[in-house]
């Protein structure tokens, strides 16, 4: 993957955006007017089928919705528990690349969908989807360091030219089939409250007041999904805005953004610390897109075959795209495909 140093990065941003004057240090950015946001990527971008898909191991816990690969191992984040037995908390796991559990944490996070790790491996960033926050926590204890609102949070809107979501072929093939008694019992149960519904198309409904740790009236909406750190900045995919943002965490200022390819972006990954491209996963499209960080152009894309695990959490490491499918029941597979 083509690398780019910090000085060249800001020269490219200045040339593409027309509104950001770049200096040689991250801390000395002068804004000269409103920066331009790149347009949505044009159709006709390069696309190729995925190669051999490897199923490495089952993610720890009941599910896995966010992922980050590091030199310590693979971090995954489990949405289970943040809605039931431990409201306002979630489960975060660090596993070796062979699937051995190395660490387990219970940081804050409601229905989390993304996890990023700082370069020094000391703190983690959690996309607390249903409280619409981005939370920074200690990577050893899980204690909260700071909390922020999510730019662009809200309801994922639909557009007339959206492609239909792919069917959940893989999930249906591995989930246990309900027996006749189980189906009858399920039918006799009261319907869940509207604020607790998870929709199959991934649009989601916020939980608001029905979560003790998240007071306030029930409100629709979600927040950040994939999170990735680079040069002390955060890249975050936010489905409701259909945007990928670059955020300065010290001032919590959006420095740059570009539109996502589809309407259900999830994981984001950067192959090397100084890379000029970012990989975006889209769950409904079942694909990964290599995006120019400045222009948003799609330089490459990899399409998973029908019946593959959906990409939810995703990361890029050592020439591979890693991802997990949030299918619940302790069945979430950790997969990879060679770039």
N, C-alpha and C positions, 0 to 999 in steps of 0.2 A: 504494500500500500504506500502511495506517495506521501512523504512526510513534509512538514512545513514548519519553519521556526516561527517564533512569536512576532518578529518584525515583519516577515513576509506575510503572515496572517493578517495583520492590520493594514498593510498596503493593499491586500486583496479586498478586505472589507471596505476600505475607503474608495477603491476603484469601482466596486460593484454597487455599493449602497449610496454613494454620493453625499452622505450626510455624516460620516464618522471620520474625523481626522485622526490618523493613527500616529502614535509615538512608539518609542522602542521599549517602553515598560507598560505592563498591564495597568499600573496605578496611575498612569498619566494620559488618560483618554479625554480628549476635548471634543465635545459635541457641537457641530456647526450646523444646526438646523435639524429638521426631522429626517431620520434615516428612512430609506425605502425598504419595504418588505418585498422579497422576491415573489413572483407570481407562482401559482400552482404549477407543478411540473406538467409539461405538455405530453400528450399521448405519443406513443411510438418510441418510448425509451427502450434501451437494450433489455432483453430478458432471456433467461436460459433455465432449463430444468435443473433441479437439484440433483446432485450425485447421490452416492450411497448414504442413506440415513442410518446413523448408529444410535441405538438405544443403550445408554450407558448404565443407568441405575434408576431406581425409584427415588424421587425427592423425599427428604425426611418430612415427617408430619403428615397431616391429612391432605394437604394440597400445596400448590406452589404457583404463585402468580407473578413474582418478580425474581430477577436473577442478575448476578454480577460475578464475573470471573476475575480473580486476582491471583497473584503469585502465592497467596496462602491457600487458595482453593476456590470452590464455587459457593457463593452466597445465594440462598433462596429465601423467599419470604412467603409465609403461609397465612392466608386470609382467615382460616379456621381459628376459632377462639376469640377473634376480635368482635364477633357478633353474638357469641353464646356464653361460654363459661368465664371468659375474662374480658368483659366489655371495655373498649378503649385500649386494649393491648393486643398484640399480635405475636406471632412466633417467627423468629429469624434463625436460620441454621447456616453454619459453615461446614461444608463437606470437602473431603479430598476429591481429586479428579477420578479416583477409583470408587467413590461412594461412601467412604468411611466418615462418620459424623465426628466433627472436630469441636464444634461449639454450638450451644443453643442459648438464645436470648429471648426475652419477652419485653420488647420496647413498646412504646405507645404506637398506635396505628389502628385505624378502623377500616376494615376491608382493603388492606394495602395492595397496591398493584405494581410497585416498583421499588428497587433498592439500588443505591449507588454507594461506592466506597471511596473515601479520600485516598490520595496517593500514598500517605504514610500508614494506611491501614488502621488508624486510630479511631476514626469516626465513620458512621454510616449515615446515609440519607434515605429516608423512607417516604414514598408517595402514599400518604394516608388518604386513600381515594374518597371515602365517604364522609370524612370531616373536611375534605378539600384543603388539606394542609401538606406542607413538606416539612418533615421533622428530621432534625439531626440528633443522633444518639451516639453514645460511647460504644465502640465496637467490642469492648470487653465486658461491660456491665449491662448495656442496654439502656442506661439512664439518659433521659432527655437533656440535650445540650442547648438546643434552641428550636423554635417553631416559627413557620412562616406561612402566609397565605399562598395559594397556587395561582399564578397568572393564567387567565383564560379558563378558570374552572366554571362549571355549569352543566348544562344538558347537552349531550351529543346530538347535534341537529342532523337532519337528513337533507340531501339534495336530489334533484330530479335525475341527475346522471350517475348516481351511485350504483355500483354493481351489486347484485344480490349477495348476501353473505353465504359462505360455503357451508354445507351441511356438516354436522358434527359426527362424521363417519367413524373416526378413530375412537372418540369417547364412547359412542354407543357400542362399539365392538368389545370394549374392555370392562365396562361397568357391569356388575352383576344384574341379571334380569330379575325383576320383582316377581314373586310368586303370586298365585291367585289371592291368597289371604292378605299379603302385603298390599296388593292393589286395592282390595276391598277396604282395608283399614285406612289407606291413604285417602280414598274417596270419601270416607266418613269424617275426616278431619276438617275443621273449619278452614276456609280460605285464608291465606296469610294477608296481613294488613298491607295496604298499597305501599307503605313506606319500607316494607321488607322484601319487596319483589326483586328478583334478579331476572332480567329479561334475556331471552335466548339470543337476541341479536346484539347483545353487548351494550345497549344504550344505557341500561342501569337506572335505578331509582334510588335517590338518596334516603338515608335513614333518619337524619335529624333528631327529633325529640325522643324517639323510641330507644335510643342508646344512652344509658345513664351518664357515660363519660362525655357525651356530646350534646349538651342541653340546647334547647331552642326548638322552634316549631319544625315539624318534618318538612323537608324541602327537597325537590329533585336536584340531581346534579352529582357530578363526580369531579375528580381532580387529576393530579399527575399520575402517569403510569411509568414508563421507563425513565430511569435516571442514570446519568453517566457523568463522571467528573473529568475535567481536563484543564491543566494549567490553573488549578484553583477555582475554576468556573464549574457551573452545573449545566448540563444539557438535559432537558426534560421534555418528554412527549406528553401533550395534554389533549386527549381526544375531544373534549367539548369545544375547544378552540380550533381543532384540526391544525395544530401548530406544534412545531418543535422550537423551544425557547433556549437561548443561552442566557444564564442569569449570573450576575455577580453576587455571591452569597454574603459579602461583607456589607453591601448597601441594599441588597435585595432589589436590584435594578435589572430589568430586561435590557440586554445589550444588543441582541440580534434574534431574529426568528425567521422561519420559513414554513410554508404550508406543508402538511403531510400529504402523502400520495392518496391514501384512502381515509375513511372516517372512523376506523378503529385501530389507530396506531397503538403499539404496546411497548415492547422493549426497544432500547437503543443501545448501540455498542460502538466503541472506537477501538480499532485494532492496536494502535500504538499511541503513546502519550502525545506525540507531535503530528498525528495523522491529520490530513486535510479533508478526509471523508468520514462520514458517520453512517452506520447501518441502522435502518429503521425496519422494525417488524410490523406487519399489519395482520391482525388475527383473522379478520373476515376474508382477506384476500389470500391468506396462506402463503405469504411471500416476504422476502427480505429485499430492501432497497438501499443501494449505496448512494448516499446523497452528498453532493458538494456542500461543505459547511457554510460557504458564503453565498453562493447563488441558489442553492437548493436543487440544482439539476440532478437528475438520476443518471449516474454514470454506469450502473450495472444493476441487475436484479436477479434474484434466484427464486424460482417458483417451486413450491413443494407439490408433490403429486397428490391427487385425491386420496383421502383415507389416511393422510399423515397426521400426527399430532399437531394441533393448533399451536402457533407460536404466541405464547403469552409473555412470560419473562424471557429475555434474550440478552446475550452478551457475545462479545467477539474476543477470541483468545487464540494465539499461536496458529493462525491460519484457518481457524474453524469458527463457524457460527454455532453457539450453544443456545438451546432454548428448552422451555418446559411447557407442558400443557396442563392448565389448571382444571383437572377433571374431578378432583375430590376423591374421597374414599381411600386415601393413601395410595392412589394409583398414578399420581403425576409422574410422567417419565421425564428424565433428563436426556436430551438428545443432542446430537451435533451433526453437522454436515460440513465438508471441506469447502472453503471459499474457492 
